[in-house]
Amino acid sequence: MKIAFVFPGQASQYVGMGKDLYEGNSLVKEIYDRAEEILGFELKKICFEGPEELLKQTRITQPAIFVHSYVVSKLLEGKLKADMAAGHSLGEYSALVYADALDFETALMIVKVRGELMQKAGEQNPGTMAAIVGLDDEKVKKICEEVKDGIVQPANFNAIGQVVISGEVGAVKMAMEIAKREGAKMVKELVVSGAFHSPLMESAKDELKKILDEVKFRKPKIPVYFNVTAKPTFEAEEIKDLLYLQITKPVLWTQTILNMRSDGAVKFYEIGPGKVLQGLIKRTLEDVEVAGFDKLSDIQNLKDGLV
């Protein structure tokens, strides 16, 4: 009866996130104040009040989601404990902090730089992403390989029958048309600021490596399953490599969830804003309990025995 914590990535943000957690809680206030010192911008104001256009900028979105997830995990201490963890893209850093492989301040510093680098790469090498629903993984891979004019590849294997592709605008649009012809149930271009998890992020990857090389990672206290391999590792140097490779490699989320289930997870809790990961897990697994902790009421429900 193992418990898995899963931490969301970009696209889970919303205006107002964290405000109810912040009000009247001195620990949460300390965390947000410390985060603003590290980040150098008004994180609370943007998260709590918006505007949405600013919150959606990659350089702000990533720290915003990371801090929110960290706050929720701290509020759950002594109430609920995970046996294993994973995070979707950015969420991998939240999982590593939860597993005590990194401290909050160091991870936030890396996330800050990561967000800035990925936004810059998106501006320098414009690209897009699209969701394809209703085709299996191998079919989507073959569709991307069929496109000879430009870069396009699977970026996120999110759930059974749900894959996101990423790359140059023309190549992605061509792959979208092929997917429609091949019988996809839904093909939808995403509103993103870059072609994440594709070779168009190469410049961000190289710069991020310099930061990662300076950081000392600890051995995780619980298994953390990584996007690049869908498997856990406890080796510090391998963790660095996987975080580095993750920038341009696909997120193997479906296989990650299947592996966690095989290793005994029967309860999956999303820790942080939104319900994206809960939906993906429900599409992939039928025999598990799925819930999330985002708002203060979610944590209060746990205290009252309603979760």
Backbone torsions as a table, in degrees:
resi	resn	phi	psi	omega
1	MET	NA	60.6	-176.1
2	LYS	-85.3	151.6	179.7
3	ILE	-108.2	134.2	176.1
4	ALA	-115.0	132.8	170.2
5	PHE	-99.6	131.9	175.1
6	VAL	-122.4	138.1	-172.6
7	PHE	-115.2	129.1	-174.1
8	PRO	-73.8	162.7	176.6
9	GLY	-117.2	-163.2	-175.9
10	GLN	-56.8	146.2	-178.5
11	ALA	95.2	-2.8	176.4
12	SER	-94.2	-4.8	-176.0
13	GLN	-71.6	154.8	173.3
14	TYR	-155.4	150.2	178.8
15	VAL	-66.8	130.7	-176.9
16	GLY	103.8	-7.3	-177.2
17	MET	-61.0	128.9	175.7
18	GLY	87.6	-11.3	-174.8
19	LYS	-63.4	-43.7	-179.1
20	ASP	-69.1	-28.7	177.3
21	LEU	-71.6	-34.2	-175.2
22	TYR	-74.1	-40.4	-172.6
23	GLU	-66.3	119.1	175.4
24	GLY	79.9	12.0	-180.0
25	ASN	-124.1	111.5	-174.8
26	SER	-66.4	-35.8	179.1
27	LEU	-62.8	-45.6	-179.1
28	VAL	-65.2	-39.0	178.0
29	LYS	-61.4	-43.1	178.2
30	GLU	-60.3	-42.7	-178.6
31	ILE	-63.8	-46.9	-179.3
32	TYR	-66.3	-38.9	178.3
33	ASP	-63.7	-43.0	178.6
34	ARG	-65.2	-39.9	179.4
35	ALA	-61.8	-41.8	-179.4
36	GLU	-65.3	-34.0	176.2
37	GLU	-61.9	-42.8	-178.3
38	ILE	-72.0	-41.3	-173.3
39	LEU	-80.0	-34.5	-179.6
40	GLY	79.5	18.4	173.0
41	PHE	-144.6	168.0	-173.6
42	GLU	-80.4	79.5	-177.5
43	LEU	-60.9	-46.2	-177.6
44	LYS	-57.9	-49.1	-176.8
45	LYS	-59.6	-43.9	-178.2
46	ILE	-68.3	-43.8	-179.8
47	CYS	-66.4	-44.8	-172.3
48	PHE	-80.6	-33.1	-172.4
49	GLU	-120.9	-15.8	-175.8
50	GLY	86.5	-158.5	8.2
51	PRO	-74.0	158.9	-177.8
52	GLU	-59.6	-38.5	-178.1
53	GLU	-59.8	-35.3	178.6
54	LEU	-75.4	-42.8	179.4
55	LEU	-61.7	-29.5	-177.7
56	LYS	-77.7	-11.5	177.9
57	GLN	-67.7	130.9	-174.0
58	THR	-52.4	-39.8	-177.2
59	ARG	-66.2	-22.0	178.4
60	ILE	-100.4	-40.7	-179.0
61	THR	-54.3	-47.5	-173.4
62	GLN	-63.8	-50.8	175.9
63	PRO	-62.9	-35.1	-178.2
64	ALA	-61.8	-47.5	179.7
65	ILE	-68.0	-42.4	-179.7
66	PHE	-59.5	-47.4	-178.8
67	VAL	-65.0	-42.1	179.2
68	HIS	-59.4	-47.6	-180.0
69	SER	-61.6	-40.3	179.7
70	TYR	-63.8	-43.8	179.1
71	VAL	-58.5	-47.5	-179.5
72	VAL	-61.0	-43.4	-179.1
73	SER	-63.6	-35.6	177.9
74	LYS	-68.7	-37.5	-179.8
75	LEU	-71.6	-19.1	178.5
76	LEU	-88.1	-9.3	-179.0
77	GLU	-57.6	131.8	-178.9
78	GLY	83.6	-7.2	-179.2
79	LYS	-112.9	-37.7	-177.0
80	LEU	-152.0	135.9	-175.8
81	LYS	-131.9	138.1	-179.4
82	ALA	-94.2	149.9	174.7
83	ASP	-95.1	-16.6	180.0
84	MET	-158.3	162.4	-177.0
85	ALA	-148.3	157.8	174.0
86	ALA	-155.4	157.3	176.6
87	GLY	-138.0	145.3	-179.4
88	HIS	-86.8	110.2	180.0
89	SER	56.8	-112.1	176.6
90	LEU	-48.4	-37.5	-176.9
91	GLY	-59.2	-17.9	178.4
92	GLU	-60.2	-34.3	178.6
93	TYR	-68.5	-37.8	176.2
94	SER	-63.0	-41.8	179.2
95	ALA	-62.4	-40.1	-179.3
96	LEU	-68.2	-36.7	176.6
97	VAL	-67.8	-42.2	178.6
98	TYR	-60.4	-37.3	-179.3
99	ALA	-83.9	4.9	176.0
100	ASP	66.5	26.5	174.6
101	ALA	-84.0	-20.4	177.3
102	LEU	-140.8	151.4	171.4
103	ASP	-88.0	162.4	-175.0
104	PHE	-57.2	-47.9	-175.4
105	GLU	-63.1	-43.4	-179.8
106	THR	-65.4	-44.9	-179.5
107	ALA	-63.6	-40.5	179.8
108	LEU	-64.4	-37.8	177.1
109	MET	-61.2	-43.6	178.7
110	ILE	-65.3	-44.4	-179.3
111	VAL	-61.6	-39.7	177.5
112	LYS	-57.6	-50.5	-179.0
113	VAL	-66.4	-41.3	179.4
114	ARG	-57.6	-46.9	179.6
115	GLY	-62.5	-42.8	178.8
116	GLU	-63.5	-43.9	-178.5
117	LEU	-66.4	-40.3	-179.1
118	MET	-71.0	-35.4	175.9
119	GLN	-65.8	-43.6	179.4
120	LYS	-62.7	-43.0	179.0
121	ALA	-62.7	-37.6	178.5
122	GLY	-66.2	-33.2	177.7
123	GLU	-75.7	-37.1	-178.8
124	GLN	-76.6	-35.2	-178.6
125	ASN	-125.9	78.1	-174.9
126	PRO	-56.7	136.0	178.4
127	GLY	-154.0	-175.1	179.8
128	THR	-149.1	175.6	179.2
129	MET	-137.0	156.5	179.0
130	ALA	-146.5	143.6	176.9
131	ALA	-93.7	135.8	176.8
132	ILE	-122.5	120.9	-177.7
133	VAL	-117.1	134.1	174.2
134	GLY	103.5	3.2	174.9
135	LEU	-120.8	147.6	-179.8
136	ASP	-76.8	166.4	-174.0
137	ASP	-56.5	-45.9	-176.9
138	GLU	-64.0	-36.8	179.0
139	LYS	-63.6	-43.2	179.7
140	VAL	-65.8	-39.5	176.6
141	LYS	-58.9	-45.9	-178.7
142	LYS	-64.9	-37.6	177.7
143	ILE	-61.5	-44.5	178.1
144	CYS	-62.5	-38.2	179.1
145	GLU	-68.0	-27.9	178.7
146	GLU	-67.0	-27.5	-178.1
147	VAL	-79.5	109.4	-176.7
148	LYS	-93.8	-20.0	-174.9
149	ASP	-100.4	86.8	178.5
150	GLY	112.2	171.0	-176.5
151	ILE	-94.1	126.5	170.2
152	VAL	-153.8	137.3	179.9
153	GLN	-153.2	159.5	172.5
154	PRO	-60.9	136.1	-178.8
155	ALA	-110.6	-40.2	-178.9
156	ASN	-136.6	116.0	168.9
157	PHE	-89.5	89.1	-165.0
158	ASN	-83.5	-37.6	-178.1
159	ALA	-161.8	168.9	178.0
160	ILE	-61.6	119.3	-179.3
161	GLY	81.7	14.2	179.0
162	GLN	-138.4	110.7	-177.7
163	VAL	-130.0	139.8	174.4
164	VAL	-105.9	133.5	177.0
165	ILE	-107.4	158.6	-173.4
166	SER	-147.6	146.4	176.7
167	GLY	158.5	-158.3	179.4
168	GLU	-66.4	147.1	-171.6
169	VAL	-55.4	-50.5	-178.2
170	GLY	-62.4	-40.8	-178.9
171	ALA	-68.2	-40.1	178.6
172	VAL	-64.6	-43.9	-180.0
173	LYS	-63.6	-36.6	177.4
174	MET	-65.4	-43.3	178.3
175	ALA	-64.1	-35.6	177.8
176	MET	-61.4	-42.9	179.6
177	GLU	-64.9	-41.4	178.3
178	ILE	-63.6	-42.4	-179.8
179	ALA	-60.6	-40.2	177.5
180	LYS	-61.9	-43.9	179.7
181	ARG	-65.1	-30.0	-177.9
182	GLU	-83.3	0.6	173.8
183	GLY	96.9	20.0	177.0
184	ALA	-60.0	141.0	179.5
185	LYS	-70.9	-34.6	178.6
186	MET	-149.3	137.7	174.9
187	VAL	-133.1	117.7	-173.5
188	LYS	-139.5	125.1	174.8
189	GLU	-71.8	139.2	-177.6
190	LEU	-95.2	151.4	176.5
191	VAL	-87.8	96.4	-177.0
192	VAL	-133.7	163.1	-178.2
193	SER	-100.0	9.1	179.4
194	GLY	-178.1	168.7	178.7
195	ALA	-91.0	78.0	-176.4
196	PHE	-67.5	150.8	-179.5
197	HIS	56.4	44.5	174.8
198	SER	-144.5	168.8	179.5
199	PRO	-60.7	-14.8	178.4
200	LEU	-69.5	-11.0	177.3
201	MET	-95.5	10.9	-174.1
202	GLU	-55.6	-41.3	-178.1
203	SER	-64.8	-36.7	177.8
204	ALA	-66.6	-39.2	-179.2
205	LYS	-61.0	-46.9	-177.5
206	ASP	-63.7	-41.1	179.3
207	GLU	-70.5	-37.3	179.8
208	LEU	-64.0	-34.6	-179.0
209	LYS	-59.2	-37.1	179.8
210	LYS	-61.8	-39.5	179.2
211	ILE	-69.8	-47.1	-178.1
212	LEU	-60.5	-36.9	-178.8
213	ASP	-64.4	-22.6	-178.7
214	GLU	-88.4	-9.7	-173.2
215	VAL	-97.9	138.7	176.5
216	LYS	-97.3	115.5	178.2
217	PHE	-91.5	145.9	173.5
218	ARG	-98.8	163.1	175.6
219	LYS	-68.9	124.2	179.6
220	PRO	-58.1	141.4	-179.2
221	LYS	-79.6	-19.7	173.2
222	ILE	-133.3	160.2	178.8
223	PRO	-61.6	130.9	172.8
224	VAL	-114.5	123.4	-177.7
225	TYR	-92.3	130.2	-171.1
226	PHE	-101.6	146.4	-176.5
227	ASN	-58.5	-39.2	-172.7
228	VAL	-71.8	-33.4	-175.6
229	THR	-114.5	-18.7	-173.9
230	ALA	66.3	17.7	-178.0
231	LYS	-129.2	158.2	176.6
232	PRO	-83.7	155.3	169.3
233	THR	-145.0	151.9	179.0
234	PHE	-113.7	3.2	-176.3
235	GLU	-89.1	123.1	-175.2
236	ALA	-57.7	-45.8	-177.9
237	GLU	-66.8	-36.2	178.0
238	GLU	-68.1	-37.2	177.0
239	ILE	-60.0	-45.2	177.7
240	LYS	-57.6	-46.4	-179.2
241	ASP	-61.7	-40.7	-177.8
242	LEU	-69.3	-36.8	176.4
243	LEU	-67.3	-36.1	177.9
244	TYR	-68.2	-48.6	-178.3
245	LEU	-67.1	-29.5	-175.8
246	GLN	-56.9	-28.9	-175.7
247	ILE	-60.2	-36.1	-177.4
248	THR	-115.2	-4.9	-179.1
249	LYS	-96.6	157.1	177.2
250	PRO	-66.9	150.7	173.3
251	VAL	-86.6	114.5	-178.5
252	LEU	-89.5	64.2	-172.7
253	TRP	-71.7	-42.5	179.8
254	THR	-56.5	-48.2	-178.0
255	GLN	-68.2	-34.0	176.9
256	THR	-59.4	-47.9	-178.8
257	ILE	-65.6	-40.9	177.8
258	LEU	-63.2	-40.2	178.9
259	ASN	-66.9	-39.8	178.6
260	MET	-64.8	-39.2	177.0
261	ARG	-64.2	-43.5	178.7
262	SER	-61.1	-30.3	-179.6
263	ASP	-88.8	11.3	169.9
264	GLY	109.5	-2.4	-179.0
265	ALA	-70.9	126.4	177.2
266	VAL	-121.7	-10.8	175.2
267	LYS	-127.0	123.1	179.7
268	PHE	-114.6	122.8	179.3
269	TYR	-119.1	124.5	175.5
270	GLU	-83.2	126.5	-174.9
271	ILE	-112.0	101.2	-178.6
272	GLY	137.0	-170.0	-172.4
273	PRO	-69.7	144.0	172.2
274	GLY	79.6	-175.7	-176.8
275	LYS	-131.9	20.5	-175.8
276	VAL	-57.8	-50.7	-175.8
277	LEU	-67.9	-33.0	177.6
278	GLN	-60.8	-42.7	178.4
279	GLY	-63.3	-41.3	-179.5
280	LEU	-65.9	-41.1	-179.5
281	ILE	-65.8	-41.0	179.0
282	LYS	-63.3	-31.2	177.2
283	ARG	-72.5	-23.7	-173.0
284	THR	-99.2	-37.5	-175.6
285	LEU	-124.9	139.5	179.5
286	GLU	-107.8	-19.3	-171.0
287	ASP	-105.6	31.8	180.0
288	VAL	-131.4	161.5	174.6
289	GLU	-92.2	133.0	-177.8
290	VAL	-129.1	129.1	177.3
291	ALA	-153.2	179.6	-178.8
292	GLY	-146.3	158.2	175.4
293	PHE	-125.7	111.7	-175.9
294	ASP	-131.5	-53.4	-175.7
295	LYS	-101.0	166.4	179.1
296	LEU	-59.5	-37.0	-179.6
297	SER	-62.7	-32.7	177.7
298	ASP	-62.3	-43.0	-179.3
299	ILE	-70.7	-38.6	177.7
300	GLN	-64.7	-36.8	177.3
301	ASN	-63.0	-36.3	177.7
302	LEU	-64.5	-43.2	179.4
303	LYS	-61.6	-35.4	-178.9
304	ASP	-87.4	4.4	177.4
305	GLY	76.3	23.1	-176.6
306	LEU	-97.6	-3.3	179.4
307	VAL	-104.7	NA	NA
